[in-house]
Amino acid sequence: MAHHTHEHDHSDAGHTHDVSHLSGNKIFWVTVLNATITLAEIIGGLLSGSLALLSDAVHNLSDTIAIALSYYANKLSKKPKDAKRTYGYKRAEILTAFVNSSVLMAISVVLIFEAIKQFKSPEIINGNLMIIVALIGLFANLFSVFLLEKDSHENLNIKSSYLHLLSDTVSSVGVVIGGIAINKWGVLWVDPLITILISIYIMRETWHIIKKTVFILMQSSADIDYESIKMDVEKIEKVKNIHHIHSWMVNEKTINFEAHIDLEDMRLSEVEEIYEKIEHVLKHHYGINHITLQAEVDKCDDKSIIKY
């Protein structure tokens, strides 16, 4: 029996991207912008009586915290492995993405309940002040979205913060429209309606991230075709069977894979050659980073792909 573990950096295969270029300077300005918007919208919301504006302020407050956490998690994930964390700190970003998205989901639920209350007891709203403050928030959020847009495609953690910013941009548009409707037609119910629509949109967007982060944190299997892997590996000369496969994701880019390989009886040096061939298939055809193989000669009675 022989064990063989190999970790691949498969960036050359086009499956991973480095977000280390996400500069502290960029995060600093996004955080400052959001803190400024939050303060302006809290004051504006209280003075104008607009729940939609206050909901936007709460979202921006969560953005400020979320982006700071995202930056810290991104830096933490780059720390080298140690004796206690042999897989490194990559899960820090996944955990942060989960927390950010869960908080945003909870805030959205609370705001929906508050909006329903306002439907029943509408309050007088200063539409002009509502529009002015919302426009300030809109332009500042648009700039922040522009800063993080590229990084959001490459990293779940950054994407969770980007969605915070995008949701606030959309909500600022809604608040502006609501302010115009209140000024022009005096329809106070537009304010809570916009709050509910914004909250539902945010919940829909964050749910996708929550599902994926829970999937990874629960060490669910990677989305790969085991039957196809079995066919490809068993085509290799002297490989009789591949079985007892396990796979899981450390983060959204890193797939770990382990399996038992049933081989013909041979020298250990020959086994190493077969390992290289199997690893080449797994790396280049399936984007698997970290591979652990256990060679056997008619050891396991159960040769099923997955052992239950």
Secondary structure, DSSP 4 states (H G I P E B T S, - for coil): -EEEEEE---GGGT-----TT--HHHHHHHHHHHHHHHHHHHHHHHHHT-HHHHHHHHHHHHHHHHHHHHHHHHHHTTSPP-SS-TTTTTHHHHHHHHHHHHHHHHHHHHHHHHHHHHHHS-----HHHHHHHHHHHHHHHHHHHHHHHHHHTT-HHHHHHHHHHHHHHHHHHHHHHHHHHHHHH--TTHHHHHHHHHHHHHHHHHHHHHHHHHHHHTTPPPS--HHHHHHHHHTSTTEEEEEEEEEEESSSS-EEEEEEEEE-S--HHHHHHHHHHHHHHHHHHH---EEEEEEESS--S---SS--
